Amino acid sequence: MVGTAVAIPLRLVPTASTPAGVAALQGVNAVPAAFETLTAGEGATLKAIVARLIPTDGNGPGATEARAAEYIDRALGGALASSREAYRTGLAALDAYSRSSRAASFAQLPGAEQDAVLRELETDTAAGFAGSAIFFNLLLTHTIQGTFGDPYYGGNANFVGWDLIGYPGVRLAVAAADQRLDARPVPTHQSAYDLTMFSKKKPARARLGAGDHDHAG
């Protein structure tokens, strides 16, 4: 990988998203969810990071609208709990590097400077940040999960990730028209767990609505 926004080749897939559609999704997600595992400062840094890794642009909404940062925050209190310390130290080191190299916290930098910082992490050239490439890859992996995973797990809000890459969702029957190479299947906008053939057992930290603190495994 040589950069941040270009590190996700799936963004090259055409979508039906429009500027008006992006604005509408931003309106739906306008009320920020409170962080449950990360501190407010860590959360602000993480939200700024995911917004650059999979940005909102002409292709459509990105990690911000998918609420990837909120997915990561919730998962760090459950399925990704083993990564909590890596986030604590990594986010602190990233902000410290940003302040020492750019005289501002990461969240306060303009987009182009944020991209430059992330590129330096990715290439392990961030002075004083040992293991920055490892942390970058962790961030990227979890941002992809939160943007493109099944919404049941708390990310991919409003199915924006699936719409971005043209994935129509789970289909139990495929019509002849759907098999045409020039066909664009109509999205079902259903979680796999909405189908009776899949287990209804709630995974840890899934379906993360307001007041939902079910830790069933």
C-alpha positions as CSV (number, residue, x, y, z in Angstrom):
1,M,0.0,0.0,0.0
2,V,1.3,3.5,-0.8
3,G,-1.3,5.7,0.8
4,T,-4.5,6.0,2.7
5,A,-7.5,6.7,0.5
6,V,-6.0,4.7,-2.4
7,A,-5.3,1.8,-0.1
8,I,-8.9,0.5,-0.6
9,P,-9.2,-0.5,-4.2
10,L,-12.8,-1.4,-3.6
11,R,-13.5,2.4,-3.7
12,L,-13.0,2.2,-7.5
13,V,-16.3,0.2,-7.9
14,P,-18.9,2.5,-9.3
15,T,-21.9,3.2,-7.1
16,A,-25.3,4.8,-7.4
17,S,-24.5,7.3,-4.6
18,T,-25.1,11.0,-5.2
19,P,-24.0,14.1,-3.3
20,A,-27.6,14.4,-2.1
21,G,-27.6,10.8,-1.0
22,V,-24.4,11.3,1.0
23,A,-25.8,14.5,2.6
24,A,-28.9,12.6,3.6
25,L,-26.8,9.8,5.2
26,Q,-24.7,12.4,7.0
27,G,-27.9,13.9,8.4
28,V,-29.1,10.5,9.6
29,N,-25.8,10.0,11.4
30,A,-25.5,13.6,12.6
31,V,-26.0,12.8,16.3
32,P,-22.7,11.2,17.5
33,A,-22.9,8.1,19.5
34,A,-21.2,8.2,22.9
35,F,-18.0,6.2,23.1
36,E,-18.2,3.3,25.5
37,T,-14.7,1.9,25.5
38,L,-12.4,4.6,24.2
39,T,-12.0,8.0,26.0
40,A,-13.5,11.1,24.3
41,G,-10.0,12.1,23.1
42,E,-9.2,8.6,21.7
43,G,-12.6,8.6,20.0
44,A,-12.0,11.9,18.3
45,T,-8.6,10.7,17.0
46,L,-10.1,7.4,15.8
47,K,-13.0,9.1,14.0
48,A,-10.5,11.4,12.2
49,I,-8.4,8.4,11.2
50,V,-11.2,6.3,9.7
51,A,-12.5,9.3,7.9
52,R,-9.2,9.4,5.9
53,L,-8.8,5.6,5.5
54,I,-12.1,5.3,3.7
55,P,-13.2,8.9,3.0
56,T,-16.5,10.3,1.9
57,D,-16.0,11.5,-1.7
58,G,-17.4,11.5,-5.2
59,N,-17.9,7.7,-5.0
60,G,-20.2,8.0,-2.0
61,P,-20.2,7.8,1.8
62,G,-17.3,6.3,3.6
63,A,-16.3,5.0,7.1
64,T,-17.7,8.1,8.8
65,E,-21.3,7.4,7.6
66,A,-20.8,3.7,8.2
67,R,-19.9,4.5,11.8
68,A,-16.8,2.4,11.7
69,A,-15.2,4.3,14.6
70,E,-18.3,3.4,16.8
71,Y,-18.0,-0.2,15.6
72,I,-14.4,-0.4,16.7
73,D,-15.2,1.3,20.1
74,R,-17.9,-1.2,20.9
75,A,-15.9,-4.2,19.6
76,L,-12.9,-3.2,21.8
77,G,-15.2,-3.9,24.8
78,G,-16.1,-7.3,23.4
79,A,-14.8,-9.3,20.5
80,L,-11.7,-7.1,19.9
81,A,-10.9,-6.6,23.6
82,S,-7.4,-8.1,23.1
83,S,-6.6,-5.0,21.0
84,R,-7.7,-2.4,23.6
85,E,-4.2,-1.8,24.9
86,A,-2.8,-1.5,21.3
87,Y,-5.4,1.2,20.7
88,R,-4.6,3.0,24.0
89,T,-0.8,3.2,23.3
90,G,-1.2,3.5,19.5
91,L,-3.6,6.4,19.5
92,A,-1.5,8.2,22.1
93,A,1.7,7.7,20.1
94,L,0.0,8.8,16.8
95,D,-1.2,12.0,18.5
96,A,2.2,12.6,20.0
97,Y,3.8,12.2,16.6
98,S,1.3,14.5,15.0
99,R,2.0,17.2,17.6
100,S,5.8,16.8,17.4
101,S,5.9,16.8,13.5
102,R,3.0,19.1,12.7
103,A,2.4,21.1,16.0
104,A,-1.2,20.0,16.2
105,S,-3.2,17.0,17.3
106,F,-4.2,14.6,14.5
107,A,-7.8,15.5,14.6
108,Q,-6.9,19.2,14.2
109,L,-4.8,18.7,11.0
110,P,-6.2,19.4,7.5
111,G,-7.0,16.3,5.5
112,A,-3.8,16.4,3.4
113,E,-1.7,16.5,6.5
114,Q,-3.6,13.7,8.1
115,D,-3.0,11.6,5.0
116,A,0.7,12.4,5.2
117,V,0.8,11.3,8.9
118,L,-1.0,8.1,8.1
119,R,1.3,7.4,5.2
120,E,4.3,7.8,7.5
121,L,2.7,5.3,9.9
122,E,2.1,2.9,7.1
123,T,5.6,3.0,5.8
124,D,7.1,2.9,9.4
125,T,8.8,6.3,8.9
126,A,7.1,8.1,11.8
127,A,10.1,9.1,14.0
128,G,9.7,7.9,17.6
129,F,6.7,5.7,16.8
130,A,8.0,2.2,17.1
131,G,5.8,-0.4,15.3
132,S,3.7,2.3,13.6
133,A,3.1,0.1,10.5
134,I,1.7,-2.6,12.7
135,F,-0.8,-0.2,14.3
136,F,-1.7,1.2,10.9
137,N,-2.6,-2.2,9.6
138,L,-4.7,-2.9,12.7
139,L,-6.6,0.4,12.2
140,L,-7.1,-0.4,8.5
141,T,-8.3,-3.9,9.2
142,H,-10.8,-2.8,11.8
143,T,-12.0,0.2,9.7
144,I,-12.7,-2.2,6.8
145,Q,-14.6,-4.5,9.2
146,G,-16.7,-1.6,10.5
147,T,-17.4,-0.2,7.0
148,F,-18.1,-3.4,5.0
149,G,-19.1,-6.0,7.7
150,D,-22.6,-7.2,8.3
151,P,-24.6,-4.4,10.0
152,Y,-25.5,-6.9,12.7
153,Y,-22.1,-6.3,14.3
154,G,-22.6,-2.5,14.7
155,G,-20.9,-1.0,11.7
156,N,-22.0,-0.5,8.0
157,A,-24.8,1.8,9.2
158,N,-27.6,2.1,6.7
159,F,-25.8,-0.5,4.6
160,V,-23.6,2.3,3.1
161,G,-20.6,0.0,2.9
162,W,-22.4,-2.6,0.9
163,D,-23.9,0.0,-1.4
164,L,-20.5,1.5,-1.9
165,I,-19.1,-1.8,-3.4
166,G,-22.3,-2.9,-5.0
167,Y,-22.9,-5.8,-2.7
168,P,-26.7,-6.5,-2.7
169,G,-26.8,-8.6,0.4
170,V,-27.5,-12.2,1.1
171,R,-29.8,-13.7,-1.5
172,L,-31.5,-17.1,-1.1
173,A,-32.9,-17.1,-4.6
174,V,-31.3,-15.7,-7.8
175,A,-33.5,-14.9,-10.7
176,A,-32.3,-15.3,-14.3
177,A,-32.1,-11.5,-14.7
178,D,-29.7,-11.3,-11.7
179,Q,-27.3,-13.6,-13.5
180,R,-26.8,-11.2,-16.4
181,L,-23.3,-9.8,-16.5
182,D,-24.7,-6.3,-17.1
183,A,-27.3,-6.6,-14.3
184,R,-27.0,-4.6,-11.1
185,P,-28.9,-6.6,-8.4
186,V,-31.4,-4.6,-6.3
187,P,-30.0,-4.3,-2.7
188,T,-32.0,-6.2,-0.1
189,H,-30.7,-4.1,2.7
190,Q,-31.0,-7.0,5.1
191,S,-28.5,-8.4,7.6
192,A,-27.8,-12.1,7.2
193,Y,-29.2,-12.4,10.7
194,D,-32.6,-11.2,9.5
195,L,-32.9,-14.6,7.7
196,T,-34.3,-17.5,9.7
197,M,-31.6,-19.9,8.4
198,F,-29.0,-18.1,10.4
199,S,-28.5,-18.3,14.1
200,K,-30.3,-15.7,16.2
201,K,-27.8,-15.9,19.0
202,K,-26.4,-12.4,19.5
203,P,-22.6,-12.2,19.2
204,A,-20.8,-10.0,21.7
205,R,-21.4,-6.3,21.2
206,A,-23.6,-6.8,18.2
207,R,-26.6,-4.6,17.3
208,L,-25.3,-1.7,19.2
209,G,-28.3,0.6,19.6
210,A,-28.8,3.1,22.3
211,G,-28.9,1.4,25.7
212,D,-27.9,-2.0,24.2
213,H,-25.4,-3.5,26.6
214,D,-26.0,-7.2,25.9
215,H,-22.8,-9.2,26.3
216,A,-24.2,-12.5,25.2
217,G,-21.5,-14.5,23.4
